[in-house]
Amino acid sequence: MERSAADNCILEFFYPYNNNYWDHLQERISMSLKENILDVVGGPHVAAIATIDGKLPAVRFMVLNGFPDMTFVGGTIKSSNKVAQLKKNPNAAISTWSGKEFSDPYVVIRAKGEIHDDLATKKKYWNPMFEQYFKSIDNPDFVVLVFTASEIVYHGKNMMTEEVWKR
């Protein structure tokens, strides 16, 4: 983040021996935001996933696992509409919250979706809950979707705050 001349004057006055104070503060704020986001998305969550179908949005629910690197992973059927839509346009929007109280924090995510049908990725992300849908990891119609967030808008408790994380 670029500092203004006024910021530099204030920093030099109050923190003459620590020129990196502002950068450190920004890093701490960013880490705290990331931790707040992970409190909402970490682990498996039901999320609304929007892709583009022609010129219109198409939304469906899907279980995604959120990871600290701000990727979101789920399994789906290779022949599904969402896979066909992501092949044409990888841009997606995702929204989820804890699912406990309506006033709990939630996130809105802009991401790029990737489709993986290789055995190594399937093994890496296989979850026993997939068995009821795909029977086994060897099912040729089972694919893994990996969404990599470019931007996450975090809406705090009671929607009183809004912060933006960007890759």
C-alpha positions as CSV (number, residue, x, y, z in Angstrom):
1,M,0.0,0.0,0.0
2,E,1.4,3.4,-1.0
3,R,1.8,5.9,1.8
4,S,1.0,9.6,1.5
5,A,3.4,12.3,2.6
6,A,1.2,13.1,5.6
7,D,1.3,9.4,6.6
8,N,5.1,9.4,6.4
9,C,5.3,12.6,8.5
10,I,3.1,11.1,11.2
11,L,5.0,7.8,11.2
12,E,8.3,9.6,11.4
13,F,7.1,11.8,14.3
14,F,5.5,8.9,16.4
15,Y,7.7,6.1,15.2
16,P,11.1,7.6,14.3
17,Y,13.0,4.3,14.8
18,N,10.5,2.0,13.0
19,N,9.9,3.0,9.4
20,N,8.1,-0.3,8.8
21,Y,5.4,0.3,11.4
22,W,2.7,1.1,8.8
23,D,3.6,-1.9,6.7
24,H,3.5,-4.1,9.8
25,L,0.1,-2.7,10.8
26,Q,-1.3,-3.3,7.3
27,E,0.0,-6.9,7.4
28,R,-1.7,-7.5,10.8
29,I,-5.0,-6.1,9.6
30,S,-4.8,-8.3,6.5
31,M,-4.0,-11.4,8.7
32,S,-6.9,-10.6,11.0
33,L,-9.2,-10.3,7.9
34,K,-7.9,-13.6,6.5
35,E,-8.6,-15.3,9.9
36,N,-12.1,-13.9,10.0
37,I,-12.7,-15.2,6.5
38,L,-11.4,-18.6,7.4
39,D,-13.7,-18.7,10.4
40,V,-16.6,-18.5,7.9
41,V,-15.2,-20.7,5.1
42,G,-12.8,-23.1,6.7
43,G,-13.8,-26.8,6.3
44,P,-16.9,-28.0,4.5
45,H,-19.8,-25.6,4.0
46,V,-22.8,-25.4,1.8
47,A,-22.2,-22.5,-0.6
48,A,-24.2,-20.9,-3.4
49,I,-22.1,-21.1,-6.6
50,A,-22.9,-18.9,-9.6
51,T,-21.5,-19.6,-13.1
52,I,-22.5,-18.1,-16.4
53,D,-24.9,-19.9,-18.7
54,G,-24.8,-18.1,-22.0
55,K,-25.4,-14.5,-20.8
56,L,-27.3,-15.3,-17.6
57,P,-26.1,-16.4,-14.2
58,A,-26.8,-19.9,-13.0
59,V,-26.8,-20.6,-9.3
60,R,-26.8,-23.8,-7.3
61,F,-25.8,-25.1,-3.9
62,M,-22.7,-27.2,-3.4
63,V,-20.6,-28.4,-0.5
64,L,-17.1,-26.7,-0.7
65,N,-14.1,-27.1,1.5
66,G,-12.4,-23.8,2.2
67,F,-8.6,-23.8,2.7
68,P,-6.1,-21.2,4.1
69,D,-4.7,-20.4,0.6
70,M,-8.2,-19.1,-0.2
71,T,-9.1,-22.0,-2.5
72,F,-12.5,-23.7,-2.3
73,V,-12.8,-27.4,-3.4
74,G,-15.7,-29.6,-4.1
75,G,-16.7,-32.7,-6.0
76,T,-19.2,-32.9,-8.8
77,I,-20.4,-34.8,-11.8
78,K,-18.4,-34.4,-15.0
79,S,-21.5,-34.1,-17.1
80,S,-23.1,-31.4,-14.9
81,N,-24.2,-28.0,-16.3
82,K,-21.7,-26.2,-14.0
83,V,-18.8,-28.2,-15.5
84,A,-19.8,-27.3,-19.0
85,Q,-20.3,-23.6,-17.9
86,L,-16.9,-23.4,-16.2
87,K,-15.3,-24.9,-19.4
88,K,-16.7,-22.0,-21.4
89,N,-16.1,-19.3,-18.7
90,P,-14.1,-20.1,-15.6
91,N,-15.4,-17.0,-13.7
92,A,-17.6,-17.8,-10.7
93,A,-19.2,-16.2,-7.7
94,I,-19.6,-18.0,-4.4
95,S,-21.4,-17.0,-1.2
96,T,-21.5,-18.8,2.1
97,W,-21.9,-18.3,5.8
98,S,-21.7,-20.4,8.9
99,G,-25.3,-21.6,8.5
100,K,-26.1,-21.1,12.2
101,E,-27.6,-17.6,12.7
102,F,-28.9,-15.2,10.0
103,S,-26.8,-12.5,11.7
104,D,-23.5,-14.4,11.5
105,P,-20.7,-13.2,9.2
106,Y,-20.8,-14.2,5.6
107,V,-18.6,-13.9,2.5
108,V,-19.0,-13.2,-1.2
109,I,-16.2,-14.5,-3.3
110,R,-15.0,-13.9,-6.9
111,A,-13.1,-16.8,-8.2
112,K,-11.8,-18.8,-11.2
113,G,-12.9,-22.4,-11.4
114,E,-10.8,-25.2,-12.6
115,I,-11.9,-28.8,-13.4
116,H,-9.7,-31.6,-12.4
117,D,-10.3,-35.2,-13.4
118,D,-6.8,-36.7,-12.7
119,L,-6.6,-39.4,-10.1
120,A,-4.0,-37.6,-8.0
121,T,-6.3,-34.6,-7.5
122,K,-9.3,-36.9,-6.9
123,K,-7.3,-38.7,-4.2
124,K,-6.0,-35.5,-2.6
125,Y,-9.6,-34.2,-2.1
126,W,-11.6,-37.4,-1.8
127,N,-14.1,-37.2,1.1
128,P,-16.0,-40.2,2.4
129,M,-19.2,-38.2,2.0
130,F,-18.7,-38.4,-1.8
131,E,-19.3,-42.2,-1.7
132,Q,-23.1,-41.7,-1.7
133,Y,-22.9,-39.7,-4.9
134,F,-19.9,-41.2,-6.8
135,K,-19.5,-44.6,-5.2
136,S,-15.7,-44.6,-5.6
137,I,-12.7,-42.4,-6.5
138,D,-12.4,-44.3,-9.8
139,N,-15.8,-43.2,-11.1
140,P,-15.0,-41.5,-14.4
141,D,-17.9,-39.1,-14.0
142,F,-16.4,-37.7,-10.7
143,V,-14.4,-34.5,-11.0
144,V,-13.0,-32.0,-8.6
145,L,-13.7,-28.3,-8.9
146,V,-11.1,-26.0,-7.4
147,F,-12.1,-22.3,-7.1
148,T,-9.2,-19.9,-6.5
149,A,-10.5,-16.6,-5.0
150,S,-9.3,-13.3,-6.5
151,E,-11.5,-11.2,-4.1
152,I,-13.4,-12.0,-0.9
153,V,-15.8,-9.5,0.6
154,Y,-16.3,-10.3,4.3
155,H,-19.5,-9.1,5.9
156,G,-19.2,-9.0,9.7
157,K,-21.7,-10.0,12.4
158,N,-25.1,-8.3,11.9
159,M,-23.6,-7.0,8.5
160,M,-22.2,-4.0,10.4
161,T,-18.8,-4.2,8.7
162,E,-17.5,-5.0,5.2
163,E,-13.9,-5.7,4.4
164,V,-12.3,-6.8,1.2
165,W,-9.4,-9.3,0.8
166,K,-7.7,-9.4,-2.6
167,R,-5.1,-11.9,-4.0
